[in-house]
Amino acid sequence: GNNVSVQRLLRAPNGGLNGGEVIGQRPISSTISRYACRILIDRDQPHTARLYAAGFDASRNIFLGEKATKWTKKNGEVDGLTTNGILILHPHPLQEQDENTAYEDCKKMYVWREVSVDGDIYKLRETRSSTKRGDLAVGESNELQDGTLIDLCGATLLWRTAEGLSKSPSRVELEVRLDELNAGKPQCPVNLNTLIIPRKKSAKTCSSSRQPYVYLGCGHVQGKHTWGLNNVSNCPSYKCPICLVDSSKVIQLIMGMESAFHLDSGALDYAFNPCGHVCSLATVRYWSKIPLPHGTNSFHPVCPFCTSLLCMDKPYVRLIFQDHCFDS
């Protein structure tokens, strides 16, 4: 039935993130196996879903690479890990953090683990492909929850349940909310033209006079113009015509349209930095705190809509449209 949804957050069809592109000037190198993992779901209520490393090959045998780590457990059963590991991260209640919770503190809340062929949970290996397994994480479960992340070393999956999705806005609701925002006819204070936040980025929207941009320093939303632009030694700065605050850059805005990545139906008045995807405060707070596997041995928060690496010092910005310039 329609009890669960698995969203592909990151993808690597050619062996790297987004087909091997360089994102944020950092090359990605990773691999993904055809037999990466299994998800077993009980047929009876409450339809518990559990994650296991490795899958079956054409001969219906568990497939593990030659270099994969294998061992015999105390009960005599054989267990193992895939070569590059199947990682799992369970969500943490949002109320346990606030907007000012430091990223380093949140890293302790969002801890990645590795799941074995038999479904046991282990702490991470020293490196992704190390032959020495991590310590057993006693008491931790491979049972999937709403919001659980699964990393296959080249693709990261987001597990959503029907109950969880019912609390997130549907795509239709997102489109209605975006239409309402655009119906307010936000204006550029310099060109005095109406701005429209697009559903997707294209060459047409980039060149449009109606394309909105946000000043990173202050959050004021405007159209594209050259007022206050100071380009010295190829190091531009942008002075906001509303508050006269200097910004290191302006960011093109675009709606984040994948509903499963939204945590709530809150006001669409925040955007990720540097990509400009628009969503609610709860959504930007959540994703900016989660360190996702980046390459083979590092972790970094990313925008869920486009996988751009988020800026560590300011991962998102509050949007202030002209008709709300004097709101408290």
Secondary structure, DSSP 8 states (H G I E B T S, - for coil): --SEEEEEEE--TTSSGGGG-EETTEE------TT-EEEEE-SSTT--EEEEE--B-TTSSB---TT--EEE-TTS-EEE--SS-EEEE----GGG--TT--HHHHHHHS--EEE-TTS-EE---SSTT-SS---B-TT---B--TT-EEE-SS-EEEEEEHHHHHTS--HHHHHHHHHHHHHT--B-TTT--B----SS--HHHHH-TT--EEETTT-BEE-S--TTEEEETTEEEEE-TTT--EES-EEE-EE---GGG------S-EEETTT-EEE-HHHHHHHHH--EEETTTEEE-B-TTT--B--SS-SEEE-B-GGGTT--
